[in-house]
């Protein structure tokens, strides 16, 4: 009896899992002023890794980011960016380093949200069935949707902080205007009252 479509789908999924593993890591860190935070990923040749990040708070919402291979050679660098993405395909085995640097800032700490995702290659056979290729594309699409959702969450937090800060400034400015208004009114009443006072010379 010929295998059903569901059985073939399950078999293809298992084959895909044996051929590759899709990984996603989500983090949120604080990068103090004048410091940097570095992380490492151990990759094998042909592994693929993508790092996406978003500055959620602090200063001008910018950060320096770079990624280097096991020999310390820069594979990509982004300077004073509020958001960014960097993708690599490992050309050799080893420990790859990526850093978020806030060394350009003297007083402002930064809050950075970032994701690390990619395909960890395990098998040696590059030939995949069409359904496996579609599953891989679907996995990439789901990861992209997840990244976009996290980006929206961070942006919403940033905009909310900006709105709250603006609201506080407007509130205190209104209080100051009210105090100044009452002070001016009091001075005007006192000044006008002096015109109607009867001064007696003894």
C-alpha positions, 0 to 999 in steps of 0.5 A: 500500500502506498504511503499517505501524504501525511506519512510522507510529510512526517518522514520529510520533517524527520529527514529535515530535522536530521539534516539541519537544526534551526535555532533561535536565541532571544536576549535583552541586555544592559550595556553600561556607558563606556563598556561593551558586551561580547558573546560567542557562538561555536559554529562549524563550516557552512553553518549559518548565523544571523544576529538582529538587534534593536536599541530599546533605551538609553541616550540617542538609542544607538550602539556599535556592533561587530562580528568576528571570525575565530581568527579575529577578522571582522566579518561585519561592523555597524557603527551608531545604529539603533537597529540592524541585522548581520548574517554570515555563513561560517567558512571554518570551524571555531568560535565566532564573537559578536559584540555590542559596544557603548564605549562612545557614550560617557554617561548613558547606559543602553538597553539592547534586545537581540536575537541569534538565529540560523541553520546549524548544518549537520548532514553532508547531503545537500540534495533535499526533497521539494517538501523539505525545501518548503519546510525550510522556507516556512521555518525561515518565514516564521523566524522572520515573523518572530523577529518582526514581532519582537522588533515591534514590541521594542519599538512600542516600548521606546515610543511609550517611554518617549510619550511618557517623558513628553507627558511629564515635561508638558505637565511640569511646564503647565505647572510652571506656567500656572505658578508664573501666571498667579505670580503675575496676577498677584503683582498686577493686583498689588501694583494697581491697588497702590494707585488707589491708596490715599497717601496722607502727608502729616 
